[in-house]
Amino acid sequence: MKAAQNDIKSVRNQDADRLKEELVSLKKEQFNLRFQQATGQLEKSSRIREVRRAIARVQTVLREKSPKAKV
């Protein structure tokens, strides 16, 4: 639980441009992990879950920072 709180705090401290770059990087990693899984080369299947949750964290913070979210 503590690690997740530290992760979200570090994500919230970044600016929107950096978060978008990180999101692209995470999506590429997710694609590569799925490709490895399909070909049977994936060694650490738990990494897929970690990356998926990291993507969700970044998307959540981006939505929080968007001007439309401030109602």
CNS distance restraints for C-alpha pairs under 8 A (distance, minus, plus):
assign (resid   1 and name CA) (resid   5 and name CA) 6.42 0.50 0.50
assign (resid   2 and name CA) (resid   6 and name CA) 6.25 0.50 0.50
assign (resid   3 and name CA) (resid   7 and name CA) 6.12 0.50 0.50
assign (resid   4 and name CA) (resid   8 and name CA) 6.24 0.50 0.50
assign (resid   5 and name CA) (resid   9 and name CA) 6.21 0.50 0.50
assign (resid   6 and name CA) (resid  10 and name CA) 6.21 0.50 0.50
assign (resid   7 and name CA) (resid  11 and name CA) 6.22 0.50 0.50
assign (resid   8 and name CA) (resid  12 and name CA) 6.06 0.50 0.50
assign (resid   8 and name CA) (resid  57 and name CA) 6.69 0.50 0.50
assign (resid   9 and name CA) (resid  13 and name CA) 6.34 0.50 0.50
assign (resid  10 and name CA) (resid  14 and name CA) 6.90 0.50 0.50
assign (resid  11 and name CA) (resid  19 and name CA) 7.50 0.50 0.50
assign (resid  11 and name CA) (resid  57 and name CA) 7.59 0.50 0.50
assign (resid  11 and name CA) (resid  58 and name CA) 6.68 0.50 0.50
assign (resid  11 and name CA) (resid  61 and name CA) 7.21 0.50 0.50
assign (resid  12 and name CA) (resid  61 and name CA) 6.16 0.50 0.50
assign (resid  14 and name CA) (resid  18 and name CA) 6.34 0.50 0.50
assign (resid  14 and name CA) (resid  19 and name CA) 6.52 0.50 0.50
assign (resid  15 and name CA) (resid  19 and name CA) 6.32 0.50 0.50
assign (resid  16 and name CA) (resid  20 and name CA) 6.19 0.50 0.50
assign (resid  16 and name CA) (resid  62 and name CA) 6.49 0.50 0.50
assign (resid  16 and name CA) (resid  65 and name CA) 7.42 0.50 0.50
assign (resid  17 and name CA) (resid  21 and name CA) 6.39 0.50 0.50
assign (resid  18 and name CA) (resid  22 and name CA) 6.21 0.50 0.50
assign (resid  19 and name CA) (resid  23 and name CA) 6.05 0.50 0.50
assign (resid  19 and name CA) (resid  58 and name CA) 6.39 0.50 0.50
assign (resid  19 and name CA) (resid  62 and name CA) 7.18 0.50 0.50
assign (resid  20 and name CA) (resid  24 and name CA) 6.33 0.50 0.50
assign (resid  21 and name CA) (resid  25 and name CA) 6.30 0.50 0.50
assign (resid  22 and name CA) (resid  26 and name CA) 6.08 0.50 0.50
assign (resid  22 and name CA) (resid  58 and name CA) 7.83 0.50 0.50
assign (resid  23 and name CA) (resid  27 and name CA) 6.14 0.50 0.50
assign (resid  23 and name CA) (resid  55 and name CA) 6.21 0.50 0.50
assign (resid  23 and name CA) (resid  58 and name CA) 6.53 0.50 0.50
assign (resid  23 and name CA) (resid  59 and name CA) 7.61 0.50 0.50
assign (resid  24 and name CA) (resid  28 and name CA) 6.27 0.50 0.50
assign (resid  25 and name CA) (resid  29 and name CA) 6.27 0.50 0.50
assign (resid  26 and name CA) (resid  30 and name CA) 6.07 0.50 0.50
assign (resid  26 and name CA) (resid  51 and name CA) 6.50 0.50 0.50
assign (resid  26 and name CA) (resid  54 and name CA) 7.60 0.50 0.50
assign (resid  26 and name CA) (resid  55 and name CA) 6.39 0.50 0.50
assign (resid  27 and name CA) (resid  31 and name CA) 6.18 0.50 0.50
assign (resid  27 and name CA) (resid  55 and name CA) 7.33 0.50 0.50
assign (resid  28 and name CA) (resid  32 and name CA) 6.25 0.50 0.50
assign (resid  29 and name CA) (resid  33 and name CA) 6.11 0.50 0.50
assign (resid  29 and name CA) (resid  51 and name CA) 7.62 0.50 0.50
assign (resid  30 and name CA) (resid  34 and name CA) 6.20 0.50 0.50
assign (resid  30 and name CA) (resid  48 and name CA) 6.57 0.50 0.50
assign (resid  30 and name CA) (resid  51 and name CA) 6.38 0.50 0.50
assign (resid  30 and name CA) (resid  52 and name CA) 7.24 0.50 0.50
assign (resid  31 and name CA) (resid  35 and name CA) 6.18 0.50 0.50
assign (resid  32 and name CA) (resid  36 and name CA) 6.14 0.50 0.50
assign (resid  33 and name CA) (resid  37 and name CA) 6.12 0.50 0.50
assign (resid  33 and name CA) (resid  42 and name CA) 6.83 0.50 0.50
assign (resid  33 and name CA) (resid  47 and name CA) 7.97 0.50 0.50
assign (resid  33 and name CA) (resid  48 and name CA) 6.48 0.50 0.50
assign (resid  34 and name CA) (resid  38 and name CA) 6.18 0.50 0.50
assign (resid  34 and name CA) (resid  48 and name CA) 7.65 0.50 0.50
assign (resid  35 and name CA) (resid  39 and name CA) 6.34 0.50 0.50
assign (resid  36 and name CA) (resid  40 and name CA) 5.98 0.50 0.50
assign (resid  36 and name CA) (resid  41 and name CA) 4.86 0.50 0.50
assign (resid  36 and name CA) (resid  42 and name CA) 4.90 0.50 0.50
assign (resid  37 and name CA) (resid  41 and name CA) 5.97 0.50 0.50
assign (resid  37 and name CA) (resid  42 and name CA) 4.89 0.50 0.50
assign (resid  37 and name CA) (resid  45 and name CA) 7.81 0.50 0.50
assign (resid  45 and name CA) (resid  49 and name CA) 7.69 0.50 0.50
assign (resid  46 and name CA) (resid  50 and name CA) 6.52 0.50 0.50
assign (resid  47 and name CA) (resid  51 and name CA) 6.10 0.50 0.50
assign (resid  48 and name CA) (resid  52 and name CA) 6.15 0.50 0.50
assign (resid  49 and name CA) (resid  53 and name CA) 6.22 0.50 0.50
assign (resid  50 and name CA) (resid  54 and name CA) 6.15 0.50 0.50
assign (resid  51 and name CA) (resid  55 and name CA) 6.15 0.50 0.50
assign (resid  52 and name CA) (resid  56 and name CA) 6.39 0.50 0.50
assign (resid  53 and name CA) (resid  57 and name CA) 6.21 0.50 0.50
assign (resid  54 and name CA) (resid  58 and name CA) 6.30 0.50 0.50
assign (resid  55 and name CA) (resid  59 and name CA) 6.15 0.50 0.50
assign (resid  56 and name CA) (resid  60 and name CA) 6.03 0.50 0.50
assign (resid  57 and name CA) (resid  61 and name CA) 6.32 0.50 0.50
assign (resid  58 and name CA) (resid  62 and name CA) 6.16 0.50 0.50
assign (resid  59 and name CA) (resid  63 and name CA) 6.20 0.50 0.50
assign (resid  60 and name CA) (resid  64 and name CA) 6.26 0.50 0.50
assign (resid  61 and name CA) (resid  65 and name CA) 6.18 0.50 0.50
assign (resid  62 and name CA) (resid  66 and name CA) 6.15 0.50 0.50
assign (resid  63 and name CA) (resid  69 and name CA) 6.40 0.50 0.50
assign (resid  64 and name CA) (resid  69 and name CA) 5.82 0.50 0.50
assign (resid  64 and name CA) (resid  70 and name CA) 7.66 0.50 0.50
assign (resid  65 and name CA) (resid  69 and name CA) 7.07 0.50 0.50
assign (resid  66 and name CA) (resid  70 and name CA) 7.40 0.50 0.50
